[in-house]
Amino acid sequence: MVKLGRTLRRHWDGILGYYQDYTTSSMIESINGLLQLAKRRARGYRRFENLRAIAYWTAGKRALKNPQLATH
């Protein structure tokens, strides 16, 4: 019971935050997963702009319109 009390005290702000806004960290975890996927797809690219373009492409599920971004 003592361990439960400490755990609740440590996470109290997050527990109350859920009931105030009904939000969880699932959206952030989803975005993180998309960014990790973009990093895997962008392996070998040398510029951050290319990684950003692939991240937008992955998150938006859109086709690339600029053929230069599709090459290394």
C-alpha positions as CSV (number, residue, x, y, z in Angstrom):
1,M,0.0,0.0,0.0
2,V,2.9,2.3,0.7
3,K,4.3,1.7,-2.7
4,L,0.9,2.4,-4.3
5,G,0.6,5.7,-2.4
6,R,4.1,6.8,-3.6
7,T,3.2,5.9,-7.1
8,L,0.0,7.8,-7.0
9,R,1.7,10.8,-5.5
10,R,4.4,10.7,-8.2
11,H,1.8,10.6,-11.0
12,W,-0.9,12.7,-9.5
13,D,-0.5,15.7,-11.9
14,G,-0.8,13.4,-14.9
15,I,-3.8,11.6,-13.4
16,L,-5.7,14.8,-12.8
17,G,-4.5,16.2,-16.2
18,Y,-6.4,13.4,-17.9
19,Y,-9.7,14.3,-16.3
20,Q,-9.2,18.1,-17.0
21,D,-8.6,17.8,-20.7
22,Y,-9.3,14.0,-21.4
23,T,-5.9,13.8,-23.2
24,T,-3.2,11.2,-22.9
25,S,0.3,10.8,-24.3
26,S,-0.9,8.6,-27.1
27,M,-0.9,11.4,-29.6
28,I,2.7,12.3,-28.8
29,E,3.7,8.6,-29.0
30,S,1.9,8.4,-32.4
31,I,3.9,11.4,-33.7
32,N,7.1,9.9,-32.3
33,G,6.4,6.7,-34.1
34,L,5.9,8.6,-37.4
35,L,9.2,10.5,-36.9
36,Q,11.0,7.2,-36.2
37,L,9.6,5.7,-39.4
38,A,10.7,8.8,-41.3
39,K,14.2,8.5,-39.9
40,R,14.4,4.9,-41.1
41,R,13.1,5.9,-44.5
42,A,15.5,8.8,-44.8
43,R,18.6,6.8,-44.0
44,G,21.4,7.9,-46.3
45,Y,20.2,11.4,-46.8
46,R,22.7,14.1,-45.8
47,R,20.5,17.1,-45.3
48,F,17.9,17.8,-42.6
49,E,15.6,19.3,-45.2
50,N,15.3,15.9,-46.8
51,L,14.4,14.3,-43.5
52,R,11.8,16.9,-42.9
53,A,10.3,16.3,-46.3
54,I,10.1,12.6,-45.7
55,A,8.6,13.2,-42.2
56,Y,5.8,15.3,-43.8
57,W,5.4,12.7,-46.5
58,T,5.1,9.9,-43.9
59,A,2.8,11.9,-41.5
60,G,0.6,13.2,-44.3
61,K,0.7,10.0,-46.4
62,R,1.2,12.1,-49.5
63,A,3.2,11.3,-52.7
64,L,6.4,13.3,-53.2
65,K,5.9,16.0,-55.8
66,N,9.5,17.1,-56.0
67,P,11.6,14.3,-57.7
68,Q,14.8,15.8,-56.3
69,L,13.8,14.9,-52.8
70,A,13.4,11.3,-53.8
71,T,17.0,10.8,-54.7
72,H,20.1,10.6,-52.4
